[in-house]
């Protein structure tokens, strides 16, 4: 039998460890386990257990358990959404939307590099947050941020026809691909050693270089332009950019990234704010307060 839930309590009696586990519907269950090693209070696990009848009492004995992040992808996504703050777009819908934009890329080199890296980091791309604290800091936030930017980009491309849509779409989908290495997981995420010492801006450009070599595109202008977009997408050195944007597409990526990250954060703050009042100071807007009409 299987029970998926968050560990709400741990204590010991009868020579065993007792776990109080709560499922997505707030149903509680008492499970017994011989060794609590690997069990962390507040985390979600899938417990496989046996029901053992003793006199007039039934004990539920854990046979094995897995962390939610060890479950098959679709089940993991569903379970994460039951217990943690998540993006409003399902894993399936996120995949469909990202794949739709990949197929809109006409340039073969750009399309294949984008497809290669999204596939290579598939599970992390669709389940990781976009940050540990700032914007899109929830399960699925990385893909949701990219999708929001892609939707914004359509308007930019329509209004400014000199922009190359292939670079815009690819730059958006790849601009934070380095976060698959920079961050440590989809829940309780922190920064990895690579994230602390290199950062996703540099890591992402390195990933494009490696993908290009595997695909036989090394040394092409497409690779150079995509790498430039990634190392410059924070706009200015004080914001973490390795270079200032020097192409129209790189400039567009920087501003679209800024708009989506800041306005998504603003929306979340406004949801928690009563009408006809000011929000608390918002970090991404230089700690300004915003009046909710």
N, C-alpha and C positions, 0 to 999 in steps of 0.2 A: 504494500500500500504506500501511497505517496501523499505527503503533506507539504505544501509550500507556504512558508511564512517567515515573519521577522521575529527574531529572538527577543522577547520582552523581559525575560528573567532567567537567571541561572542560580541554582543552589544545589546542595548535596544532601543525600539521605539514603539509607539502605545500601550503602556502598556504591551507589551510582550517582551520576550527575543528572539532576532534573532540569529540563528546559521548558519554560513557558513560551509557547510559540503562537503568534497571532497571524491569521491569514488575511487576505484582502478584504474579506467581509467582516472582519473583527471577531471572527470565531477563534476561540483559544483552545489550545490542546497542550496537554502535559506529556512530554516525551522523556524517556530515560535513555541515557547514553553512558557507556562505560568510561569514555575519555572525552573531556571537553576540549582537548587540543584542536585548534583550528576553528573553534566556535567563538564568535565575537558578538557581544551584546549589541543589539540594534541592527545587525546585518540580516539579510534575507538568504535563506537556504531552501533547497529541495531535500526533504528528509524521506528516505525510504525506511519503512518500519514494519514490525510485526506486532500483532495484538496477541498478548499472552494472557489467558484466563487463569487466575489463581483464586480459588474459593469463590467469593462473591465480588471479586474485584478484577478488573482488566488493566493490565499494564501495557504501555505502548513503548516497545524497545526499538531504538534506532539501529538499523543495519548498516546504513551508509548515508552520506549526505554530500551535496554539492553546493558550492556557492552559485548564486544566480548567474554570474558571469561565465560559469562552466557549462551551462545548459546550451542545447542547440539554439542557433541564432533566433529563429522566430519565437520559440518559447521564452528565450531570454528577454527579448524585446517586450513581449506581452507581460512578463512577470515584472520587469523593471517599471513598466508603466502603471502597474497595480500598486507599487510601493514607493516610487520616487517621482519627483517632479520631472516631467518629460515634455518634449516638443509636441505641438498639437497635430503633427503629421505622422501617420503610422510609418513603420519601416517599409512596408510594401509600397505605399504611396510615394515615399521619399525616393525609393529606387526607381520607380516609374518616371518621376519628374526629372531626376538626374540623367537617366538614360535617354529621355526625350531630348534634352539639351545636348548631350554628347552627339547624338545623331544629327543635330542641326549644324555641327561643325563640318564645313566643306573641305578644308585643308587636311589631307590624309595624315601628314606628320603630326599636326596639332591634335587631331582626333585620336590617333592611335596612342600618343603619349598620355593624353587625358584618360582614355579608357583603360590603359595599362595600369596607371597609378590608382584610379578609383577601384579597379578590380583587386589590385594587390593589397590595398588597405580597406577592403570592403567592409568587414565587420566593425572595425574601429571607426571608419568614416561615418557609418550610419548609426552608431550607438554612443560615440564619445560626445562630451560637451564641447563647446567652442572655447571655453575658458574655465578656470577653476572658481572664479568669483565674479568676474565682470559681466560681459554680455553672453547670452545663450548658455548659461552655466547649468545645464541640465541634460538629462539623457536625450540623445538625438540632436543636441543643439548644434553640432558641427555641420551636419547635413542641412538642417533647417536654416541656418545662417546662409549657407551657400544658395539654397533655393530662394530665399528672400532676396538675395542679391541678384540672382538670375532674373527674377521678375522685375526688379528695378531696372536692370540692364536693357530689357526690351524697350522701355520708354526712351532711354538714352540713345539706343541705336536708331530708333525711329526718328528722333528729333535731330540727331547729329550723324547724318549718313556717311561722314568721312571716317567714322569709327569702324574698325575691322571686327565684325561680330565673332569670328573664330577665336581671335585672341581674347576678346572680352569674356566669352563664355568659358573658354579653357582657363583663363587667369582666375576667374571667380571660383570654378570648381577645384582648382589646385592651390589657391592662395594660402589656405590653411592646412594643406595635406601634411605638412610637417608636424602638426599637432598630434597626429597618430603616434609619433615618437616622442614629442615634447611632453605629453601628458601620460599619466600612468594608468588610467582606466576610465570607465564610464560613470562610476560612482566614487565618492570620496577621493576625487582625483587630486593629484599633486604633480609637481614638476620632476621629471626624470633627470638623471645626471646630464644627458644629452640636451634636454630642454633648458637646463640651467646654464650650461656652458656654451651652447650653440644657439638655441632658440629656433622656433619654427620657421622664421624667415630664411635663415641659412639652411636649415635641414631640408626645407621644401625645394630650394634651388638645387641642392645636392641630389635630391630624389629625381628631379627632372633630368639632370646630367646622367645619372645611372640608367634611367629608363631609356633615354635617347641612345646610349651606347648599346643596350640590349636589343633595341629595335632597329639599329643601323642608321640612326639619324644624327649621330654626333657631329658637331661642327657646322650644323646648318643654321641659317638665320632664324628659323622657327624656334630652335632651342635657345638661342641667345635672347630673343625677345621675350620668351616665356620666363626664362630665368630672371631677366631684368624686372619683369612685372612682379615676380615674387619677392625679390630683394628690396623692391621699392614700395611695396603696397602699404606700408605704414606712413608713407609720405615724406616725413622729415626725420633726420637723425635722432632728434630728442624724443620721438615717438617710437623709435626702434628700427627705422629704415636703415638698410646698409647703403643705399643710394637714393637720391631724390628721383622721382619719376621723370623720365626723359622721352617718353612716347605718349601720344594721345591716349592709347589704350591703358598704359600704366597709370596715367593721371585719372582716367575714368575709374579704374579698379580701386584706387585709393579713396576716391570720394564716395563710391557706392558702398565700399566696406564701412566707411565712417558713418554714412547715413543709416545703414541697416543696423549696425551695432548700437548706435546711440538711440535711435528711435524705437528699437525693440525694447531696450532697457527702459526708455521713457514710458512705453505702453504698460510695462509690468508695474512700474511705480504708480502710474495713474489708476490702475486697477485697484490699488490699495489705498487710494486717496478719495475722500468724500468730495462731492461737487461743491463749488464755491469756496474752496480752500486751496492753500498752497501745498505742494508736495514737500517732503523733506529735501534737504540738499542732495542733488544728484551728481555723483562723482564724474560721470562721463560728460556732463555739461558744466565742468569747472565749478562744481558744487553750487550751481544755480538752483533756485526753487522755481517751480512752474505752477501757474494757476490753472486749476481744472474747472472748465466752464460747465 
